[in-house]
């Protein structure tokens, strides 16, 4: 994005946490009750601290794979 939009990232912060998925997330992913997921929140900021890009990624539990629906 930096080259395409002519913006410059100064720093990135990441927050990684384990949590139980919301009901809709569990249903979409076919997860049984009580199975935690990893949540990764990444915020890329400019030098003033303004957020330029935010990514919120949900990762499957160990030993599971899933495909993200597109369309």
N, C-alpha and C positions, 0 to 999 in steps of 0.2 A: 504494500500500500504506500510505503514511503516514496518510492520512485513514481508511482502512478499518480498520486494526489499531490506530490510536491510537499509533503509534510515530513517532519523530522521527529522521530521518537527520541526522547531523552532518557527515559527509564521505564522499566516494566515491573509491576508487582504481581505476584501470584499468591493465591490462597488455595490450598489443597485441604479438603476435609472429607471425612467419611460421614455418610448420613443414610437414613432410610429414604427410599424414593417416595415421591408423592404417589398416590393411588394410580393416577393416569400414567405416570412414568412406568410404574411396575407393570401395569396392564399392557402398555405399548411394547415393553421389552420382554414380556412373558416371565417376569420374576415372581417367585413365590413370596409370600408374606415373610417379613423379617430379614430379607437379604439386603445388606447394605451396598451402596455404590460409592464411588469416589467422585467428588465434585471439584473441578479445577476452574477457578475464576482468574483470568489474566486481564490486567488493565495496563495498556500502553499509554504513557503520558508525554506531553511536551515539557520543556524546561520550566514552564510556569506551574506545572502540576495538572493542567487541563487534560482530562481523559480524551484520547483520540480514537482508541479502539478498545472494545471490550469483547472478550470471548468467555463464554460459560460452557464448559464441556462436562458431560456426564460419562464416566467410565464404568464398564461392567465389572462385576465382582470377579475375583480370581477364578480362572478355569472356565469362564463364559465368554462367548463372542456374540456380537449382534451386528446387524446391518442397520444403518440409518436410512429410514424411508426418505425418498426424494420425490419431487414432483410437485 
